[in-house]
């Protein structure tokens, strides 16, 4: 639900602000501020008024142009300041998509070396005709999964599924 709402705010930013890279840096900076539990608690506190939360937000981001100030005021008045990390992520995806750059996630059981990651990255990027950056994520599942969410691509291989499919195929042949 938060992703849907953040997409609408991101679209408003894209339509109204000219320097989106600068806006992304500001949003990422404030997202880092919100990672601190104390700051997130301040924003979520019911004891502070919307005006005080707005003031905290504007002081945290520093000096920005009036359109961005108004955007932050709108977020504060709508009690949606905690959406800023989601808006930041969505804006980053849109900017990367404009440049035909995408982020992929490789989920494996064990950590792969950088050479292997680069080889996978280069071959998949060449096949898709885009720039690609791969982030590795460790998981307990015995297999491998590569997903590029923004392109709707997911490739996976599971040892367990392979053995089940093999058993099923052998039983079917008998």
Secondary structure, DSSP 8 states (H G I E B T S, - for coil): -HHHHHHHHHHHHHHH-S-HHHHHHHHHHHHHHHHSHHHHHHHH-TTS-HHHHHHHHHHHH-S--HHHHHHHHHHHHTT-GGGHHHHHHHHHHHHHHHTTEEEEEEEESS---HHHHHHHHHHHHHHHTSEEEEEEEE-SSSEEEEEEGGGTEEEEEEHHHHHHHHHHHHHHH-
